[in-house]
Amino acid sequence: MAVSADGKGGEAKEPGTRRGRATMDSEATGRMLEQAALDLIDRDGVLAGLNLREVADRAGVNRGLVYHYFGSRRDLLRAALQRTAAERRTQLLVEDGPHRFGDRMTRAVRGCLRYVTSIRLVLLLLLDGDPKLKVMPHRDTTQDRLKGDIAAGYVAADVDPVALHTFLKSVNYGYILARSAHAKEFGIGVRELDERFVALLERMCASLDGPAVTAQPQHGPASQDDSPR
């Protein structure tokens, strides 16, 4: 019988125990199922539904594991959304100062373009009536930044930050969902439409600029800092 570190009899524990490996395997399996769900939504669209057997097959695991790890289709989608949101946050560029509304809107739209599947998933859960879904999980952080923009004079002082935030979200979600269909009907490329849409938004948002914009305009490269929260 081996002796443990505390001198008592028992089986010695070494790094990489069975419990540790099981935890790692569990996390990996969960991630594979979440990614499989996202891939299928991206391929088939939101309204095609999500077949859990196909999710399991795509992930290369037994279908019963879907229920074991997530319990239901809705819980699987919620977990996948939370993971993509967490990954998105790790990739965002840190802002070093206030931004006029046009700049922030540009960042928001371009950030959303990187996470189209995530947005579709949010809308799917909304349509499904998920009571636990938060369309603005980083609401307080974004509100603080918008209020900072207003206080610094980059956005007009009489602008309502709650309405402004809602406007950002609504425009982003609506455009991302319909952009491909619009581009197809106009007979132009999606990327071209993206640039023309953003340019128009910037012109429209000029009416919300504050006094600090004239003194120190912001024309830096767009980041992804205001992707959907």
SULRAGI-V164952 format. One record per backbone hydrogen bond with DSSP energy under -1.0 kcal/mol. NH is the residue of the N-H (numbers start at 1). CO is the residue of the C=O. E is the energy in kcal/mol with one decimal. If there is no record, write none. Layout:
nh = <NH	NH>
co = <CO	CO>
e = <E	E>
This chain:
nh = <4	7	10	21	22	23	24	25	26	27	28	29	30	31	32	33	34	35	36	37	38	39	40	41	42	43	44	45	49	55	56	57	58	59	60	61	65	66	68	69	70	76	77	78	79	80	81	82	83	84	85	86	87	88	89	90	104	105	106	107	108	109	110	111	112	113	114	115	119	120	121	122	123	124	125	126	127	128	129	130	137	138	139	142	143	144	145	146	147	148	149	150	151	152	153	154	155	156	159	164	165	166	167	168	169	170	171	172	173	174	175	176	177	178	179	182	183	184	185	186	188	193	194	195	196	197	198	199	200	201	202	203	204	205	208	209	212	213	215	216	227>
co = <8	4	2	17	18	19	20	21	22	23	24	25	26	27	28	29	30	31	32	33	34	35	36	37	38	39	40	41	46	51	52	53	54	55	56	56	62	63	64	65	66	72	73	74	75	76	77	78	79	80	81	82	83	84	85	86	100	101	102	103	104	105	106	107	108	109	111	112	115	116	117	118	119	120	121	122	123	124	126	125	229	229	136	138	139	140	141	142	143	144	145	146	147	148	150	149	149	208	156	160	161	162	163	164	165	166	167	168	169	170	171	172	173	174	175	178	179	180	181	182	183	189	190	191	192	193	194	195	196	197	198	199	200	201	205	206	153	210	211	212	224>
e = <-2.6	-2.1	-2.2	-2.5	-2.5	-2.1	-2.1	-2.7	-2.4	-2.3	-2.4	-2.5	-2.4	-2.2	-2.3	-2.2	-2.3	-2.7	-2.2	-2.1	-2.1	-2.6	-2.2	-2.0	-2.4	-2.0	-3.1	-2.2	-1.5	-2.1	-2.4	-2.5	-2.6	-2.1	-1.1	-2.4	-1.8	-1.5	-1.8	-2.7	-2.4	-1.9	-2.3	-2.6	-2.3	-2.3	-2.4	-2.4	-2.2	-2.3	-2.3	-2.1	-2.5	-2.2	-2.0	-1.4	-2.1	-2.8	-2.0	-2.3	-2.4	-2.6	-2.4	-2.2	-2.1	-1.7	-1.2	-2.0	-1.8	-2.3	-2.0	-1.9	-2.3	-2.2	-2.3	-2.1	-2.6	-1.6	-1.4	-2.4	-1.3	-1.7	-1.7	-2.2	-2.8	-2.3	-1.8	-2.6	-2.7	-1.9	-2.2	-2.1	-2.8	-2.1	-1.1	-2.3	-1.1	-3.2	-1.6	-2.5	-2.3	-2.3	-2.3	-2.2	-2.3	-2.6	-2.5	-2.2	-2.7	-2.4	-2.5	-2.5	-1.9	-1.4	-1.8	-2.5	-2.7	-2.1	-2.2	-2.1	-2.3	-2.2	-2.4	-2.0	-2.2	-2.7	-2.5	-2.1	-1.9	-2.3	-2.2	-1.6	-2.5	-2.5	-2.0	-1.4	-2.3	-1.3	-1.0	-2.2	-1.4>
